[in-house]
Amino acid sequence: MMKNNNGMGLILTLLMVVLLGGCNKIEVGSLKYPYNFEGYSEYHFTSEEVPPFRFKYPAGWIIEEIPAIKASDGIEASPDWGARIYQEGYEENTVYLFGSFSPTSIIYEPTYSKSEFIVNELRKGDSYTKIAGGTVSIYVLYDKGADTGYQNAIVNMEEGFYKQHKEVIWHIIASVEY
C-alpha cells in the first residue's frame, strides 16, 4: 500500500510541474517575448515627401506600397502612406504599416482595449485591440515625435487567420523602425 501512495505522489507532482510549466509560456506581444527575425526579409519604405521607415516580413507575404503624395496645385496631399502586407492568397487579412499626419480616431474608441506595446523590454508605443464578430482589429500608435508625423500599424483580419498567424503578425509589427 505504501508503494502505491509514493507512486501516486510522484504522478501528482509531475502533473503539477507539467501544468504549471505550461502557464509560464511567454505570450507574443508581452514584455518578455523574445522576438526572433531569423528568416525574415527587410523592406525599406522611402520617399522624398515623408520620413522613411523599415520593417521585416516573412517569405510568402506580399507588400503593396502606398505612396506619399505631395500637395500641389489642385492636388491634396495624401493623409497616410506606407505598406500593406498580407499573405499571398489572403488579401483581406492585412497588416498596414503607415505614416500619417495625425493618429486615427481609434485611440478614442471605448470598444478597444489599450495596452503598452513593448518589444525586447523597450516601449515602442500603445496598442489598441478589439475582437468582435469574428474579426480582429488592432491599432498600434508607435512612440514617435509629432514633428515628423506619426507611425502606425493597423491589423484587420478574420479571427481564425489571426490565431493561425499571430506570431508572424506581431513580428512584423514589432520590427518597425523609423
CYANA upper distance limits for C-alpha pairs under 8 A (distance plus 0.5 A):
  1 MET  CA      5 ASN  CA      7.15
  2 MET  CA      6 ASN  CA      6.93
  3 LYS  CA      7 GLY  CA      6.83
  4 ASN  CA      8 MET  CA      6.65
  5 ASN  CA      9 GLY  CA      6.53
  6 ASN  CA     10 LEU  CA      6.71
  7 GLY  CA     11 ILE  CA      6.75
  8 MET  CA     12 LEU  CA      6.67
  9 GLY  CA     13 THR  CA      6.60
 10 LEU  CA     14 LEU  CA      6.66
 11 ILE  CA     15 LEU  CA      6.56
 12 LEU  CA     16 MET  CA      6.68
 13 THR  CA     17 VAL  CA      6.78
 14 LEU  CA     18 VAL  CA      6.70
 15 LEU  CA     19 LEU  CA      6.62
 16 MET  CA     20 LEU  CA      6.36
 17 VAL  CA     21 GLY  CA      6.25
 18 VAL  CA     22 GLY  CA      6.86
 19 LEU  CA     23 CYS  CA      7.28
 20 LEU  CA     24 ASN  CA      7.38
 21 GLY  CA     25 LYS  CA      7.92
 26 ILE  CA     30 SER  CA      7.44
 26 ILE  CA     32 LYS  CA      7.30
 26 ILE  CA     33 TYR  CA      6.21
 27 GLU  CA     33 TYR  CA      6.83
 28 VAL  CA     33 TYR  CA      6.03
 28 VAL  CA    166 LYS  CA      8.25
 28 VAL  CA    167 GLU  CA      6.72
 28 VAL  CA    170 TRP  CA      7.47
 29 GLY  CA     33 TYR  CA      6.79
 29 GLY  CA    117 PHE  CA      7.62
 29 GLY  CA    118 ILE  CA      7.41
 29 GLY  CA    119 VAL  CA      7.84
 29 GLY  CA    170 TRP  CA      6.96
 30 SER  CA    117 PHE  CA      8.41
 30 SER  CA    118 ILE  CA      7.17
 30 SER  CA    119 VAL  CA      8.35
 31 LEU  CA    118 ILE  CA      5.86
 31 LEU  CA    119 VAL  CA      7.12
 31 LEU  CA    120 ASN  CA      7.45
 31 LEU  CA    121 GLU  CA      5.96
 32 LYS  CA    119 VAL  CA      8.31
 32 LYS  CA    120 ASN  CA      6.96
 32 LYS  CA    121 GLU  CA      6.63
 33 TYR  CA    119 VAL  CA      8.01
 33 TYR  CA    120 ASN  CA      7.45
 34 PRO  CA    120 ASN  CA      7.12
 35 TYR  CA    119 VAL  CA      8.20
 35 TYR  CA    120 ASN  CA      7.68
 35 TYR  CA    171 HIS  CA      7.15
 36 ASN  CA    171 HIS  CA      8.41
 37 PHE  CA     56 LYS  CA      7.96
 37 PHE  CA    171 HIS  CA      7.82
 39 GLY  CA     58 PRO  CA      7.36
 39 GLY  CA     59 ALA  CA      8.40
 40 TYR  CA     56 LYS  CA      6.30
 40 TYR  CA     57 TYR  CA      5.74
 40 TYR  CA     58 PRO  CA      5.13
 40 TYR  CA     59 ALA  CA      7.38
 41 SER  CA     56 LYS  CA      5.91
 41 SER  CA     57 TYR  CA      5.98
 41 SER  CA     58 PRO  CA      6.71
 41 SER  CA     59 ALA  CA      7.87
 42 GLU  CA     54 ARG  CA      7.46
 42 GLU  CA     55 PHE  CA      6.18
 42 GLU  CA     56 LYS  CA      4.83
 42 GLU  CA     57 TYR  CA      6.93
 43 TYR  CA     54 ARG  CA      6.02
 43 TYR  CA     55 PHE  CA      6.01
 43 TYR  CA     56 LYS  CA      6.60
 43 TYR  CA     57 TYR  CA      8.06
 44 HIS  CA     52 PRO  CA      7.79
 44 HIS  CA     53 PHE  CA      6.59
 44 HIS  CA     54 ARG  CA      4.89
 44 HIS  CA     55 PHE  CA      7.32
 45 PHE  CA     52 PRO  CA      5.98
 45 PHE  CA     53 PHE  CA      5.90
 45 PHE  CA     54 ARG  CA      6.35
 45 PHE  CA     65 GLU  CA      8.42
 45 PHE  CA     82 GLY  CA      7.39
 45 PHE  CA     83 ALA  CA      8.15
 46 THR  CA     50 VAL  CA      8.19
 46 THR  CA     51 PRO  CA      7.64
 46 THR  CA     52 PRO  CA      5.15
 46 THR  CA     53 PHE  CA      7.44
 47 SER  CA     51 PRO  CA      7.46
 47 SER  CA     52 PRO  CA      7.02
 47 SER  CA     67 PRO  CA      8.21
 47 SER  CA     68 ALA  CA      7.50
 49 GLU  CA     68 ALA  CA      6.98
 49 GLU  CA     69 ILE  CA      7.76
 49 GLU  CA     70 LYS  CA      6.67
 50 VAL  CA     68 ALA  CA      7.43
 51 PRO  CA    148 THR  CA      7.52
 51 PRO  CA    178 TYR  CA      8.25
 52 PRO  CA    178 TYR  CA      6.82
 53 PHE  CA    176 VAL  CA      7.58
 53 PHE  CA    177 GLU  CA      6.18
 53 PHE  CA    178 TYR  CA      4.75
 54 ARG  CA    175 SER  CA      8.36
 54 ARG  CA    176 VAL  CA      6.20
 54 ARG  CA    177 GLU  CA      5.88
 54 ARG  CA    178 TYR  CA      6.90
 55 PHE  CA    172 ILE  CA      7.07
 55 PHE  CA    173 ILE  CA      8.25
 55 PHE  CA    175 SER  CA      5.57
 55 PHE  CA    176 VAL  CA      4.91
 55 PHE  CA    177 GLU  CA      6.82
 56 LYS  CA    171 HIS  CA      8.18
 56 LYS  CA    172 ILE  CA      6.16
 56 LYS  CA    175 SER  CA      6.11
 56 LYS  CA    176 VAL  CA      7.71
 57 TYR  CA     61 TRP  CA      7.48
 57 TYR  CA    168 VAL  CA      8.46
 57 TYR  CA    171 HIS  CA      8.27
 57 TYR  CA    172 ILE  CA      6.10
 58 PRO  CA    168 VAL  CA      7.97
 60 GLY  CA     87 GLN  CA      6.52
 60 GLY  CA     88 GLU  CA      6.49
 61 TRP  CA     85 ILE  CA      7.04
 61 TRP  CA     86 TYR  CA      5.82
 61 TRP  CA     87 GLN  CA      4.61
 61 TRP  CA     88 GLU  CA      6.07
 62 ILE  CA     85 ILE  CA      6.06
 62 ILE  CA     86 TYR  CA      5.89
 62 ILE  CA     87 GLN  CA      6.46
 62 ILE  CA     88 GLU  CA      6.50
 63 ILE  CA     83 ALA  CA      6.73
 63 ILE  CA     84 ARG  CA      6.17
 63 ILE  CA     85 ILE  CA      5.19
 63 ILE  CA     86 TYR  CA      7.39
 64 GLU  CA     83 ALA  CA      5.99
 64 GLU  CA     84 ARG  CA      5.56
 64 GLU  CA     85 ILE  CA      7.01
 65 GLU  CA     81 TRP  CA      8.46
 65 GLU  CA     82 GLY  CA      6.40
 65 GLU  CA     83 ALA  CA      4.88
 65 GLU  CA     84 ARG  CA      6.86
 66 ILE  CA     81 TRP  CA      5.69
 66 ILE  CA     82 GLY  CA      5.51
 66 ILE  CA     83 ALA  CA      6.04
 66 ILE  CA     84 ARG  CA      7.79
 67 PRO  CA     81 TRP  CA      5.89
 67 PRO  CA     82 GLY  CA      7.01
 68 ALA  CA     77 ALA  CA      8.08
 68 ALA  CA     78 SER  CA      6.34
 68 ALA  CA     80 ASP  CA      7.38
 68 ALA  CA     81 TRP  CA      5.47
 68 ALA  CA     82 GLY  CA      8.12
 69 ILE  CA     76 GLU  CA      8.31
 69 ILE  CA     77 ALA  CA      5.69
 69 ILE  CA     78 SER  CA      5.56
 70 LYS  CA     75 ILE  CA      8.46
 70 LYS  CA     76 GLU  CA      7.84
 70 LYS  CA     77 ALA  CA      5.28
 70 LYS  CA     78 SER  CA      7.40
 71 ALA  CA     75 ILE  CA      5.96
 71 ALA  CA     76 GLU  CA      5.29
 71 ALA  CA     77 ALA  CA      4.58
 71 ALA  CA     78 SER  CA      8.16
 72 SER  CA     76 GLU  CA      7.22
 72 SER  CA     77 ALA  CA      8.09
 79 PRO  CA    100 SER  CA      6.38
 79 PRO  CA    101 PHE  CA      7.00
 80 ASP  CA     98 PHE  CA      6.88
 80 ASP  CA     99 GLY  CA      6.05
 80 ASP  CA    100 SER  CA      4.92
 80 ASP  CA    101 PHE  CA      7.64
 81 TRP  CA     98 PHE  CA      5.75
 81 TRP  CA     99 GLY  CA      5.94
 81 TRP  CA    100 SER  CA      7.20
 82 GLY  CA     96 TYR  CA      7.83
 82 GLY  CA     97 LEU  CA      6.13
 82 GLY  CA     98 PHE  CA      4.52
 82 GLY  CA     99 GLY  CA      6.60
 83 ALA  CA     96 TYR  CA      6.33
 83 ALA  CA     97 LEU  CA      5.89
 83 ALA  CA     98 PHE  CA      6.77
 84 ARG  CA     94 THR  CA      7.03
 84 ARG  CA     95 VAL  CA      6.35
 84 ARG  CA     96 TYR  CA      4.88
 84 ARG  CA     97 LEU  CA      6.90
 85 ILE  CA     94 THR  CA      6.18
 85 ILE  CA     95 VAL  CA      5.60
 85 ILE  CA     96 TYR  CA      6.64
 85 ILE  CA     97 LEU  CA      8.40
 86 TYR  CA     90 TYR  CA      6.93
 86 TYR  CA     91 GLU  CA      6.19
 86 TYR  CA     92 GLU  CA      8.37
 86 TYR  CA     93 ASN  CA      6.70
 86 TYR  CA     94 THR  CA      5.37
 86 TYR  CA     95 VAL  CA      6.88
 87 GLN  CA     91 GLU  CA      7.32
 87 GLN  CA     93 ASN  CA      8.20
 87 GLN  CA     94 THR  CA      8.46
 92 GLU  CA    156 ASN  CA      8.49
 92 GLU  CA    157 MET  CA      7.25
 93 ASN  CA    155 VAL  CA      8.24
 93 ASN  CA    156 ASN  CA      6.52
 93 ASN  CA    157 MET  CA      4.74
 93 ASN  CA    158 GLU  CA      7.09
 93 ASN  CA    161 PHE  CA      7.94
 94 THR  CA    155 VAL  CA      6.35
 94 THR  CA    156 ASN  CA      6.29
 94 THR  CA    157 MET  CA      6.79
 95 VAL  CA    153 ALA  CA      7.38
 95 VAL  CA    154 ILE  CA      6.30
 95 VAL  CA    155 VAL  CA      5.10
 95 VAL  CA    156 ASN  CA      7.39
 95 VAL  CA    169 ILE  CA      7.85
 96 TYR  CA    153 ALA  CA      5.97
 96 TYR  CA    154 ILE  CA      5.60
 96 TYR  CA    155 VAL  CA      6.88
 97 LEU  CA    151 GLN  CA      8.08
 97 LEU  CA    152 ASN  CA      6.32
 97 LEU  CA    153 ALA  CA      4.94
 97 LEU  CA    154 ILE  CA      7.14
 97 LEU  CA    173 ILE  CA      8.26
 98 PHE  CA    151 GLN  CA      6.39
 98 PHE  CA    152 ASN  CA      5.76
 98 PHE  CA    153 ALA  CA      6.73
 99 GLY  CA    149 GLY  CA      7.16
 99 GLY  CA    150 TYR  CA      5.92
 99 GLY  CA    151 GLN  CA      5.02
 99 GLY  CA    152 ASN  CA      6.50
100 SER  CA    149 GLY  CA      6.14
100 SER  CA    150 TYR  CA      5.69
100 SER  CA    151 GLN  CA      7.07
100 SER  CA    152 ASN  CA      8.02
101 PHE  CA    146 ALA  CA      8.49
101 PHE  CA    148 THR  CA      8.49
101 PHE  CA    149 GLY  CA      5.19
101 PHE  CA    150 TYR  CA      6.53
102 SER  CA    149 GLY  CA      7.14
102 SER  CA    150 TYR  CA      6.65
103 PRO  CA    107 ILE  CA      8.18
103 PRO  CA    141 LEU  CA      7.61
103 PRO  CA    150 TYR  CA      6.96
103 PRO  CA    152 ASN  CA      8.04
105 SER  CA    109 GLU  CA      7.49
106 ILE  CA    112 TYR  CA      7.99
106 ILE  CA    128 TYR  CA      8.11
106 ILE  CA    139 TYR  CA      7.84
107 ILE  CA    112 TYR  CA      8.41
107 ILE  CA    128 TYR  CA      7.56
111 THR  CA    130 LYS  CA      7.13
112 TYR  CA    128 TYR  CA      5.96
112 TYR  CA    129 THR  CA      5.54
112 TYR  CA    130 LYS  CA      5.35
113 SER  CA    128 TYR  CA      5.81
113 SER  CA    129 THR  CA      5.68
113 SER  CA    130 LYS  CA      6.98
114 LYS  CA    126 ASP  CA      7.32
114 LYS  CA    127 SER  CA      6.17
114 LYS  CA    128 TYR  CA      4.96
114 LYS  CA    129 THR  CA      7.11
115 SER  CA    126 ASP  CA      6.22
115 SER  CA    127 SER  CA      5.89
115 SER  CA    128 TYR  CA      7.05
116 GLU  CA    123 ARG  CA      7.44
116 GLU  CA    124 LYS  CA      8.39
116 GLU  CA    125 GLY  CA      6.59
116 GLU  CA    126 ASP  CA      4.97
116 GLU  CA    127 SER  CA      6.57
117 PHE  CA    123 ARG  CA      6.41
117 PHE  CA    124 LYS  CA      6.11
117 PHE  CA    125 GLY  CA      5.57
117 PHE  CA    126 ASP  CA      5.37
117 PHE  CA    127 SER  CA      6.13
117 PHE  CA    140 VAL  CA      8.16
118 ILE  CA    122 LEU  CA      5.83
118 ILE  CA    123 ARG  CA      4.93
118 ILE  CA    124 LYS  CA      6.15
118 ILE  CA    125 GLY  CA      7.74
119 VAL  CA    123 ARG  CA      6.88
119 VAL  CA    124 LYS  CA      7.05
119 VAL  CA    174 ALA  CA      6.73
124 LYS  CA    142 TYR  CA      6.06
124 LYS  CA    143 ASP  CA      6.13
125 GLY  CA    140 VAL  CA      7.44
125 GLY  CA    141 LEU  CA      6.12
125 GLY  CA    142 TYR  CA      4.65
125 GLY  CA    143 ASP  CA      5.10
126 ASP  CA    140 VAL  CA      6.21
126 ASP  CA    141 LEU  CA      5.95
126 ASP  CA    142 TYR  CA      6.99
126 ASP  CA    143 ASP  CA      8.25
127 SER  CA    138 ILE  CA      7.37
127 SER  CA    139 TYR  CA      6.12
127 SER  CA    140 VAL  CA      4.80
127 SER  CA    141 LEU  CA      6.92
128 TYR  CA    138 ILE  CA      6.07
128 TYR  CA    139 TYR  CA      5.55
128 TYR  CA    140 VAL  CA      6.80
129 THR  CA    136 VAL  CA      7.98
129 THR  CA    137 SER  CA      6.30
129 THR  CA    138 ILE  CA      5.00
129 THR  CA    139 TYR  CA      7.03
130 LYS  CA    136 VAL  CA      6.55
130 LYS  CA    137 SER  CA      5.73
130 LYS  CA    138 ILE  CA      6.99
131 ILE  CA    135 THR  CA      6.22
131 ILE  CA    136 VAL  CA      5.09
131 ILE  CA    137 SER  CA      6.78
131 ILE  CA    159 GLU  CA      8.11
132 ALA  CA    136 VAL  CA      7.26
134 GLY  CA    158 GLU  CA      6.44
134 GLY  CA    159 GLU  CA      5.65
134 GLY  CA    160 GLY  CA      8.22
135 THR  CA    156 ASN  CA      7.52
135 THR  CA    157 MET  CA      6.15
135 THR  CA    158 GLU  CA      5.07
135 THR  CA    159 GLU  CA      5.41
136 VAL  CA    155 VAL  CA      7.83
136 VAL  CA    156 ASN  CA      6.30
136 VAL  CA    157 MET  CA      5.96
136 VAL  CA    158 GLU  CA      6.62
136 VAL  CA    159 GLU  CA      5.87
136 VAL  CA    162 TYR  CA      7.52
137 SER  CA    154 ILE  CA      7.78
137 SER  CA    155 VAL  CA      5.94
137 SER  CA    156 ASN  CA      5.25
137 SER  CA    157 MET  CA      7.34
138 ILE  CA    153 ALA  CA      8.26
138 ILE  CA    154 ILE  CA      6.10
138 ILE  CA    155 VAL  CA      5.40
138 ILE  CA    156 ASN  CA      7.26
139 TYR  CA    152 ASN  CA      7.70
139 TYR  CA    153 ALA  CA      6.11
139 TYR  CA    154 ILE  CA      5.07
139 TYR  CA    155 VAL  CA      6.98
140 VAL  CA    152 ASN  CA      6.01
140 VAL  CA    153 ALA  CA      5.43
140 VAL  CA    154 ILE  CA      6.99
141 LEU  CA    150 TYR  CA      7.88
141 LEU  CA    151 GLN  CA      6.82
141 LEU  CA    152 ASN  CA      5.33
141 LEU  CA    153 ALA  CA      7.27
142 TYR  CA    150 TYR  CA      7.69
142 TYR  CA    151 GLN  CA      5.97
142 TYR  CA    152 ASN  CA      6.45
143 ASP  CA    150 TYR  CA      8.45
143 ASP  CA    151 GLN  CA      8.17
144 LYS  CA    148 THR  CA      8.30
144 LYS  CA    149 GLY  CA      8.04
144 LYS  CA    150 TYR  CA      6.59
144 LYS  CA    151 GLN  CA      7.18
145 GLY  CA    149 GLY  CA      7.32
145 GLY  CA    150 TYR  CA      7.68
146 ALA  CA    150 TYR  CA      6.69
153 ALA  CA    173 ILE  CA      7.37
157 MET  CA    161 PHE  CA      7.26
157 MET  CA    162 TYR  CA      6.84
158 GLU  CA    162 TYR  CA      6.71
159 GLU  CA    163 LYS  CA      6.66
160 GLY  CA    164 GLN  CA      6.76
161 PHE  CA    165 HIS  CA      6.65
162 TYR  CA    166 LYS  CA      5.73
162 TYR  CA    169 ILE  CA      8.27
165 HIS  CA    169 ILE  CA      6.68
166 LYS  CA    170 TRP  CA      6.73
167 GLU  CA    171 HIS  CA      6.57
168 VAL  CA    172 ILE  CA      6.78
169 ILE  CA    173 ILE  CA      6.87
170 TRP  CA    174 ALA  CA      6.33
171 HIS  CA    175 SER  CA      6.54
172 ILE  CA    176 VAL  CA      7.53
